[in-house]
């Protein structure tokens, strides 16, 4: 009798815990606007490279998972264009450039750009941030240098004077295009269309000294690790 009582009690507790879990899971799914499923082999994910997880709702456990939940949830809400651009950036990166989406916000990219050869920024690696606004691609990405740089077209806050980020932006352009344009700007500073006026003035009046200072800042603030 005592054994039967324990079996019944254990089964009852299992039923109660399962019901509680199902209710909590349903509430979370409704809050996040996710589809609710009870299949034990459903992939809750996008096609975004290897960031996939398999969630077993019948037992409430994760059977193998790569990357945080926020990636799965956020990727599902992204436009297909951003997904395709992101996949290509990661699988087929631009030489000398990396662009990695942030785990918590897949519209935000951590970017590095290597200084072009035969430029004052050669042998430097510069960190940038790139953000895709809600209206992208109708609106240009927001790009900013995080690494300190001595450049007539980049100010102290890291803002960039670049036509493709402003008047010459077109929805036909892509993230790759923007990053290649930034890299080209490092190869060819333009003091005649400045954002950092003091640097541009120095560049125009004392070009050799300005280039030397740009090299010095590159070694100081953007050394290749």
MIVODO-868949 format. One record per residue (C-alpha): residue number from 1; residue in three letters; chain; z, x, y. Coordinates in Angstrom, 2 decimals. Each point is the difference from the previous one (the first is absolute). Example, Ala and Ser with C-alpha at 12.3 -4.5 7.8 and 13.67 -1.06 7.14 Angstrom:
2
PT rogu fimar lumpa       w       u       v
PT    1   Ala     A    7.80   12.30   -4.50
PT    2   Ser     A   -0.66    1.37    3.44
END
This chain:
225
PT rogu fimar lumpa       w       u       v
PT    1   Unk     A    0.00    0.00    0.00
PT    2   Unk     A    0.93    2.79    2.38
PT    3   Unk     A   -3.30    1.76   -0.75
PT    4   Unk     A   -1.98   -3.18    0.61
PT    5   Unk     A    1.85   -0.47    3.30
PT    6   Unk     A   -0.98    3.50    1.12
PT    7   Unk     A   -3.64   -0.57   -0.96
PT    8   Unk     A   -0.16   -3.28    1.94
PT    9   Unk     A    1.74    1.58    3.01
PT   10   Unk     A   -2.35    2.99    0.04
PT   11   Unk     A   -3.06   -2.21   -0.27
PT   12   Unk     A    1.26   -2.22    2.83
PT   13   Unk     A    0.62    2.99    2.24
PT   14   Unk     A   -3.50    1.30   -0.75
PT   15   Unk     A   -1.52   -3.37    0.94
PT   16   Unk     A    2.01   -0.15    3.23
PT   17   Unk     A   -0.93    3.55    1.03
PT   18   Unk     A   -3.67   -0.65   -0.77
PT   19   Unk     A    0.02   -3.16    2.12
PT   20   Unk     A    1.72    1.79    2.88
PT   21   Unk     A   -2.52    2.85   -0.14
PT   22   Unk     A   -2.93   -2.46   -0.05
PT   23   Unk     A    1.36   -1.83    3.04
PT   24   Unk     A    0.55    3.23    1.95
PT   25   Unk     A   -3.43    1.30   -0.97
PT   26   Unk     A   -1.65   -3.26    1.08
PT   27   Unk     A    1.77    0.09    3.36
PT   28   Unk     A   -1.12    3.59    0.60
PT   29   Unk     A   -3.58   -0.79   -0.96
PT   30   Unk     A   -0.07   -3.04    2.25
PT   31   Unk     A    1.42    2.04    2.88
PT   32   Unk     A   -2.59    2.74   -0.46
PT   33   Unk     A   -2.77   -2.48   -0.81
PT   34   Unk     A   -0.66    1.62   -3.36
PT   35   Unk     A   -1.40   -1.84   -3.04
PT   36   Unk     A    2.65   -0.87   -2.59
PT   37   Unk     A   -0.90    0.75   -3.59
PT   38   Unk     A    1.85    0.12   -3.30
PT   39   Unk     A   -2.38    2.15   -1.98
PT   40   Unk     A    1.47    3.16   -1.45
PT   41   Unk     A   -3.18    2.01    0.54
PT   42   Unk     A   -1.05   -0.83    3.53
PT   43   Unk     A   -0.89    2.85    2.32
PT   44   Unk     A    1.45   -0.75    3.45
PT   45   Unk     A   -2.09    2.42    1.97
PT   46   Unk     A   -3.25    0.76    1.78
PT   47   Unk     A   -2.68    2.45   -1.07
PT   48   Unk     A    1.44    2.63    2.32
PT   49   Unk     A   -0.32    3.17   -2.06
PT   50   Unk     A    3.06    0.59   -2.20
PT   51   Unk     A    2.56   -2.10    1.87
PT   52   Unk     A    0.39   -2.65   -2.71
PT   53   Unk     A    3.03   -1.61   -1.55
PT   54   Unk     A    0.36   -2.36   -2.96
PT   55   Unk     A    2.79   -2.52    0.41
PT   56   Unk     A    1.38   -1.85   -3.00
PT   57   Unk     A    1.36   -3.29    1.36
PT   58   Unk     A    1.17   -1.22   -3.39
PT   59   Unk     A    2.53    2.81   -0.22
PT   60   Unk     A    0.32    0.89    3.66
PT   61   Unk     A   -0.83    3.66   -0.34
PT   62   Unk     A   -2.64    2.43    1.21
PT   63   Unk     A   -2.07    1.62   -2.75
PT   64   Unk     A   -1.30    3.06    1.76
PT   65   Unk     A   -0.55    0.15    3.69
PT   66   Unk     A   -1.47    2.25    2.60
PT   67   Unk     A    0.82   -0.32    3.68
PT   68   Unk     A    2.36   -2.36    1.83
PT   69   Unk     A   -0.26   -3.78    0.02
PT   70   Unk     A   -1.08    0.00    3.64
PT   71   Unk     A   -3.34    1.57   -0.98
PT   72   Unk     A   -0.80   -2.79   -2.44
PT   73   Unk     A    0.94   -2.69    2.49
PT   74   Unk     A   -1.66    1.54    3.04
PT   75   Unk     A   -3.24    0.96   -1.75
PT   76   Unk     A   -0.58   -3.60   -1.05
PT   77   Unk     A   -0.09   -1.07    3.63
PT   78   Unk     A   -2.38    2.71    1.21
PT   79   Unk     A   -3.67   -0.71    0.75
PT   80   Unk     A   -2.40    1.32   -2.62
PT   81   Unk     A   -1.56    2.36    2.50
PT   82   Unk     A    3.29    1.84    0.59
PT   83   Unk     A    0.64    0.19   -3.74
PT   84   Unk     A   -3.45    1.53   -0.62
PT   85   Unk     A    0.36    2.48    2.86
PT   86   Unk     A    3.45    1.02   -1.21
PT   87   Unk     A   -1.17    0.49   -3.58
PT   88   Unk     A   -2.88    2.19    1.18
PT   89   Unk     A    2.23    2.06    2.30
PT   90   Unk     A    2.31    0.78   -2.90
PT   91   Unk     A   -2.58    0.45   -2.77
PT   92   Unk     A   -2.66    1.75    2.13
PT   93   Unk     A    1.84    1.69    2.89
PT   94   Unk     A   -1.78    1.52    2.97
PT   95   Unk     A    0.08    3.84   -0.18
PT   96   Unk     A    2.87    1.30    2.08
PT   97   Unk     A    1.47   -3.48    0.51
PT   98   Unk     A    2.58   -2.04   -1.90
PT   99   Unk     A    0.90   -3.62    0.72
PT  100   Unk     A    2.75   -1.61   -2.06
PT  101   Unk     A    1.15   -3.60    0.46
PT  102   Unk     A    3.72   -0.42    0.52
PT  103   Unk     A    1.94   -1.67   -2.82
PT  104   Unk     A    1.60   -2.58    2.28
PT  105   Unk     A   -3.07   -0.84    2.10
PT  106   Unk     A   -3.48    0.52   -1.38
PT  107   Unk     A   -1.53   -0.35    3.47
PT  108   Unk     A    1.83    3.17    1.03
PT  109   Unk     A   -1.43    3.35   -1.11
PT  110   Unk     A    1.55    3.45    0.00
PT  111   Unk     A   -2.84    2.37    0.88
PT  112   Unk     A   -0.47    3.76   -0.02
PT  113   Unk     A   -2.98    1.81    1.52
PT  114   Unk     A   -0.74    3.68   -0.47
PT  115   Unk     A   -1.13    1.86    3.09
PT  116   Unk     A   -3.74    0.75   -0.15
PT  117   Unk     A   -1.14    3.55   -0.60
PT  118   Unk     A   -0.92    2.08    3.07
PT  119   Unk     A    2.04   -2.29    2.24
PT  120   Unk     A    3.33    0.67    1.76
PT  121   Unk     A    1.60   -2.23   -2.65
PT  122   Unk     A   -1.26    1.91   -3.03
PT  123   Unk     A    2.60    0.48   -2.78
PT  124   Unk     A    2.09   -2.83    1.43
PT  125   Unk     A    0.91   -3.26   -1.74
PT  126   Unk     A    0.69   -2.88    2.37
PT  127   Unk     A    1.89   -3.17   -0.85
PT  128   Unk     A   -1.19   -3.32    1.43
PT  129   Unk     A    0.75   -3.66   -0.46
PT  130   Unk     A   -2.64   -2.71   -0.25
PT  131   Unk     A    0.63   -3.73    0.15
PT  132   Unk     A   -2.43   -2.83   -0.71
PT  133   Unk     A    0.69   -2.97    2.30
PT  134   Unk     A   -0.23   -3.58   -1.27
PT  135   Unk     A   -3.46   -0.39    1.57
PT  136   Unk     A   -1.45    3.06   -1.75
PT  137   Unk     A   -2.96    0.60   -0.29
PT  138   Unk     A   -0.70   -2.02    3.15
PT  139   Unk     A    2.58    2.20    1.73
PT  140   Unk     A    0.11    3.79   -0.30
PT  141   Unk     A    2.77    1.77   -1.93
PT  142   Unk     A    2.93    1.44    1.95
PT  143   Unk     A    0.21    3.76   -0.50
PT  144   Unk     A    2.52    2.49    1.37
PT  145   Unk     A    0.82    3.68   -0.57
PT  146   Unk     A    3.54    0.66   -1.21
PT  147   Unk     A   -0.38    3.77    0.05
PT  148   Unk     A    0.21    1.61    3.43
PT  149   Unk     A   -3.42    1.29    1.06
PT  150   Unk     A   -1.48    1.69    3.08
PT  151   Unk     A   -3.23   -1.92    0.55
PT  152   Unk     A   -1.60   -1.50    3.15
PT  153   Unk     A   -0.79   -3.29   -1.76
PT  154   Unk     A    3.42   -0.51   -1.60
PT  155   Unk     A    3.07   -0.62    2.14
PT  156   Unk     A    3.66    0.85   -0.56
PT  157   Unk     A    0.60   -3.30   -1.79
PT  158   Unk     A   -2.79    0.74   -2.47
PT  159   Unk     A   -2.36   -2.60    1.42
PT  160   Unk     A   -3.69    0.81   -0.39
PT  161   Unk     A   -2.88   -0.39    2.44
PT  162   Unk     A   -2.83   -0.86   -2.38
PT  163   Unk     A   -2.86   -2.41    0.64
PT  164   Unk     A   -0.06   -1.45   -3.53
PT  165   Unk     A    3.60   -1.12    0.49
PT  166   Unk     A   -0.91   -1.83    3.18
PT  167   Unk     A   -3.34   -1.03    1.51
PT  168   Unk     A   -2.21    1.25   -2.84
PT  169   Unk     A    1.93   -1.64   -2.82
PT  170   Unk     A   -2.05   -2.19   -2.32
PT  171   Unk     A    1.05   -2.02   -3.07
PT  172   Unk     A   -2.65    1.97   -1.89
PT  173   Unk     A    2.15    3.14    0.38
PT  174   Unk     A    2.74    0.84   -2.49
PT  175   Unk     A    3.26    1.92   -0.26
PT  176   Unk     A   -1.97    2.98   -1.32
PT  177   Unk     A   -2.23   -0.06    3.08
PT  178   Unk     A    2.99    0.04    2.32
PT  179   Unk     A    1.70    2.89   -1.79
PT  180   Unk     A   -3.22    2.04   -0.07
PT  181   Unk     A   -0.38   -0.63    3.74
PT  182   Unk     A    3.54    1.24    0.62
PT  183   Unk     A   -0.72    3.11   -2.06
PT  184   Unk     A   -3.19    0.57    2.02
PT  185   Unk     A    2.03   -0.32    3.21
PT  186   Unk     A    2.14    2.91   -1.17
PT  187   Unk     A   -3.16    2.04   -0.49
PT  188   Unk     A   -1.35   -0.88    3.45
PT  189   Unk     A    2.62   -0.68    2.68
PT  190   Unk     A   -1.45   -1.73    3.06
PT  191   Unk     A    1.92    0.88    3.19
PT  192   Unk     A   -2.50   -2.02    2.08
PT  193   Unk     A    1.33   -3.25   -1.45
PT  194   Unk     A    3.71    0.80   -0.23
PT  195   Unk     A    3.12   -1.89   -0.94
PT  196   Unk     A    2.33    2.93    0.61
PT  197   Unk     A   -1.06    0.93    3.53
PT  198   Unk     A    2.12    3.15    0.24
PT  199   Unk     A   -1.46    1.37   -3.24
PT  200   Unk     A   -3.53   -0.90    1.10
PT  201   Unk     A    0.48    1.75    3.33
PT  202   Unk     A    1.27    3.09   -1.78
PT  203   Unk     A   -2.97   -0.21   -2.41
PT  204   Unk     A   -2.53   -0.19    2.83
PT  205   Unk     A    1.54    2.72    2.18
PT  206   Unk     A    1.33    2.41   -2.63
PT  207   Unk     A   -1.80   -0.84   -3.23
PT  208   Unk     A    0.90    3.17   -1.90
PT  209   Unk     A    3.69   -0.38    0.83
PT  210   Unk     A   -0.08   -3.70   -0.91
PT  211   Unk     A   -1.62    0.73   -3.36
PT  212   Unk     A    2.58    2.70   -0.67
PT  213   Unk     A    2.78   -2.47    0.78
PT  214   Unk     A   -1.57   -2.58   -2.33
PT  215   Unk     A   -0.01    2.59   -2.78
PT  216   Unk     A    3.61    0.90    0.76
PT  217   Unk     A    1.09   -3.66   -0.18
PT  218   Unk     A   -1.91   -0.41   -3.26
PT  219   Unk     A    1.89    2.88   -1.60
PT  220   Unk     A    3.29   -1.27    1.43
PT  221   Unk     A   -0.23   -3.74   -0.66
PT  222   Unk     A   -2.66   -0.43   -2.70
PT  223   Unk     A    0.32    2.89   -2.42
PT  224   Unk     A   -1.67   -0.40   -3.36
PT  225   Unk     A    2.77   -0.20   -2.60
END
